[in-house]
Amino acid sequence: MRIRKPFLVLFVVLFCITLYLGLAPIQFAADKFLHFVSFFLLTTSFYWIVDTSRRRVANATFIICVAIGGVGSEFLQSYIVTYRTFDWYDVLYNVLGSSIALLSSTLYHRRMLERKRAQKYSQLHNHDSALEAGQTESIVMEDLMPESDTAATAAAAAAAAAAEGEAKAGAY
């Protein structure tokens, strides 16, 4: 398990900006949109901080960003700041932004892992499918070898066959 530092820095910066906007006495016309976007960005950056299994990251992100961040932040804001009021629609947009970010990050992560797995095993699958098609292993190995090695191997095989043919001719 390793920490991806660029995502950690991005999360900390976004968290500080969101914290300031949540506690500042500023009123925005597009308040709900701001809730959605800020929690979408926070959750996306949080998801990619730790490089571990997809299930662990998704569970941790759900608990921290959706449950604690999306719901708990609104309750905390109503207790700390007296000039802000609790709003269930803010909670809804927080959770909605976090949930969509978590879903999209999880789906992208799964697709990324499938592509890596396919790329890793593509040569093995090509080798297996050639064997199933009836080719011998030596032909498959020649297909995997660079052209210069194949030419040298073919020349050596031809020389060995010629020597073997001369030996058989001399024996008769």
N, C-alpha and C positions, 0 to 999 in steps of 0.2 A: 504494500500500500504506500503510495507516494502522494505528495501534495503538489498540485499544479499551481505554481506561484502566480502566474498571470491572472488566473481566475480568482485566486485568493485576494489579490490586490484589487481587482475589479469589484469583487463582492464587498470588500471593506469600504471602498470609495462610494459605491452605490448605497451601502447601508448608512454611511455618514450623511449623505445627501438626503436620503429618505427620512432619517431620524430628524434632521434639521427641519425638513418640510412638514413633518408630522407634529413637531413641537412648537414651531414658529407661529406667531399670530398673523399668518397670511391666509387669505381666503382666495381660492381659485374658482373661476367660472366652470372649468371642466374638472371638477374635483373627482368625480367617479372615474373618468378616463385616466387621471393621474394615479389613482389607487391601482387600477388595473395594470398600467404600464410599469409602475415601480415594482409591484410584486411579481410581475412577469419577468422583469430583468433580474431582480434579486434571486428568484428561484432558479432561473437558468444559470446564472453565474455560480450559485451555491452547488447545483447539481454536478458541475464539472470540476469542483475543487479537488475532491479526493478520487484518485484512480484506484478503484476497487471493483468488485462485482456489481453488475447492474441492479440486482435486487437490493443489496445493502444501500447503495446510493439512493435508490428510489424510496426506500423506507425511511432513511434518515432525512431526506429532503421533504418527504410528506410530513413527518412529525415536526421538523423544525420550521420549515417555510410555510406550509399550509396551515397546520394546527396552531402552532405557537405564534408564528409571525402574522399570519393572516387574521386569526381570530383574537389572539392575545394582545396584539399591538393596539387594537381598537379599545379593548378594555383598559389597558394600561394608560393609554392616551387620555381616556376620560377621567381617570383617577389623578394623574399627574398634572394635567393642564386644566385650568378652570374655565378658560375661554373657548374650549372645544367641547362639543357634545357628542355623545355616543350615537352612532348611526348604523343600523343594521344593513343598509345598502352599501356602506363602506366595507363592512365585513364581507358582504356578498362579492363585491368587486375585487377585494383582496384575495379571497379564496378562489374566485374564478380565474384571475390572472395567474396565481400560483399553480392551480390545477392544470391549466392549459400549457404552461411552461413545463411542468413536470411530465405531462403526457408527451409533448413534442420532444423533449430531451430524451425520454425513455425510448420512444420509437426510433429516434435518430441513433441512439447508442446501440440498440439492438441491430439496426441495419449496418452500422459501422462494424460491429463484431462479426456479423455474418459475412460481410465482404472480406474482412481480414481472414476469416476461417476458410472461405472459398479460395482466396488467393494462395493461402498456405498449402492447401491440399490439391490445388489444380494439377500440378505435375503428377501427383500420385494417382489422381483420377484418370488422367490421360494415359498413364502407364497401364492401369487396370483395364480400361476400356479397350486398349489395343490388344491386350492379352485375351480378352473375351471375344474379340473379333477373329481370333485364330492366328494372330501373328506370333512368331516365336520371340523369346525374350531377347535374343541377339539382335533381331531387327528393331525392336523397341529401343534397345540400348544405342543402336546406331542412330536412331532418330533423335535421341536426347543428346548425342555427342556433337560437338562443333564440327563443321564441314571439314576442316583440316584434319581432325582426328579421324573422321570417317574415311576420308581419302587415304590416309596413311594406313588405316586398318584394312581397307579394301585392297590396297597394294600389297600389304603383307600377306593377306589371305590368298591373293592370286599367286604370289610367289611360292607360298607353302603348297598350294594346290598343284602348281607346275612341278615342284620338286617331288611331290608325292606321285604325280603321274609319271615322271621319269623313273622313279623307283619301281613302280609297278611294271612299266615297259621293260625295264632291265631284268625283272624277275621272270619274264616269260621267255 
